[in-house]
Amino acid sequence: MEDPLSNKVTINNPADIIIITAYFVMVISVGIWSMFRINRGTVGGYFLAGRTMTWWPVGASLFASNIGSGHFVGLAGTGAASGIAVGGFEWNALFIVLLLGWLFVPVYLTAGVITMPQYLKKRFGGTRISLYLSVISLFLYIFTKISVDMFSGAVFIQQALGWNIYVAVIALLLITALYTVTGGLAALMYTDTFQTFVIIAGAFVLTGFSFVEVGGYSSLLEKYSFAVPRNFSSMDPQRYNISHHCYSPRADAFSLLRDSTTGDLPWPGVLFGIAIVGGWYWCTDQVIVQRCLAARSLTHVKAGCIMCGYLKLLPMFLMVFPGMISRVLYPDEVGCVVPELCKQVCGTEVGCSNIAYPKLVVSIMPNGLRGLMLAVMLAALMSSLASIFNSSSTLFTMDIWTRIRPQATERELIIVGRVWVLCIVAISICWIPVVQAAQSGQLFDYIQSVSSYLAPPIAAVFLLAVFVKRVNEMGAFWGLIGGLVMGLCRMLPEFWFGTGSCIFPSHCPFLVCGIHYLHFAIILFFCTSVLVLLVSYCTQPIEDQHLHRLVFSLRHSKEERKDLDWEQEEKARRAQRKAKERMRENSNTVAEDGDKSGICNLLGRLCGGAGSSQDLEQETPEVTEQMPDIKEDRVWKYAVDINALIMMAVAVFMWGYYA
């Protein structure tokens, strides 16, 4: 029997190695330059400076924040396994992103908030809802972002260099640590958008090479249905009892909308379940919403959302179709079905569809271009990891640890933040085997399934908070808790029993795991909404004086708003003033130490410690209380509205053509 690894293509030629090395040297150099030129404590400054961004950086940033190497690995892998239906996740966003710009952002802007927990705190008062959102966000970071990014990057390294997947993960973490320490987070502001368009350009080139290799689109239509692995017949058929449908491509591979009961992505779930999970991601996720709050005006927000929508048309052609081509070209590896062979090819027994895109990169791209593509992918991945590390660290230290220890010093918070990063890295590495095996080894299905169990209650509460004045804190809180319990009742048994594969079905009871995860998202969303409304209407309403500019119907209100959390806000302001005084004292000490030892001062800057007192003054700028104006110029308002209608028409045509 032929060894599946005998013809593995690895990056070992001088052209690729030189380009990869040069690329990383350039990125790290930009990081070092940024570290010494830009104050790394400019988070507050970044939030305020966001009011000046125009529409095209907003649109590019929205797309850049969404697309990463996890998309390339996950979309191409699911495309290779089952066809184009996974593209529905991307094309559904064309409609949801318009809801963000036209309905949600106006309320966030008039509310005068810069974070999503802050909005819920203003809307409902109290602290328990914002604390819940912080905790659940950390879980989602670990289980759907950090571990997935690590795994997808490791898959690329494994295919390019032939390394073990855990060796690849450790190497990735070490390079990411270097990238972060040398100022990579500051460099993100300069490199993220540029890298995204370089990735798109590289993906266009790869797509061109792929279609040439397979013989064109019509040839793909013809050959995909025959992309059957040839090496399963050499194994003992009685041992696994491999049925025909386990290794044969689906008959509905080129259909977006599939049967509601037998489809792997049933049409009600694709139309409505994806919209619910997408509503959580596009309309309530801090990373996405922050890009819109950074815009110069509401018109620029809407234009940026339209640009992002047009860019979201591309993944179907740049990721899903190349994944299907990869299965046609390499059916024995990408379409692997025999557990022992799959273990040799990609390190997991449930299937190797996740290697579809990396396999194309290392096999089809010419020398040099292959190295550049791999380098850009990994650099974008590392910048994403660095951002997630920073965001989750901030979330834990500022929203959770400060509640446990309200008197924590700045030094303690810095230490806790760094220890927390080590903890989530360790948890994420331990979670990688689950990511490998879940959803028959299809990465994108895994991401969406976990989101479908945890995100719908958050989407329901935000939707009702923005559009229904009668919803109160009691209803929102118990809706979130009830939704969480329902979601965990489905998620925990599924991970305990395993999602299984075609050859090894899961033993999870049908009553618990039999409903498709997208259908479950619909049920969970409506159950949470009913619970929120039921509890809210049985308890005291929130008076309008507390809701001015916090709900959609009162977004144009000019009346003074009495914040429900004014006492907590006053305490926070007093704590902030004390923190500033401690920071000034620390800065004086650091300055004196810097005069004594330049080496210690340099190490302090490398580790992100305090700089001069002037830097520290700039780190925590006063937040202005002036509310953004959401009025729009009539001509430009009509222009963006017409463009939105055109984009929706394009989206409907694409859906109809591939449905």
Disulfide bonds with the S-S distance in Angstrom:
Cys246-Cys502 1.84
Cys336-Cys342 2.11
Cys346-Cys352 2.05
Cys508-Cys513 1.89
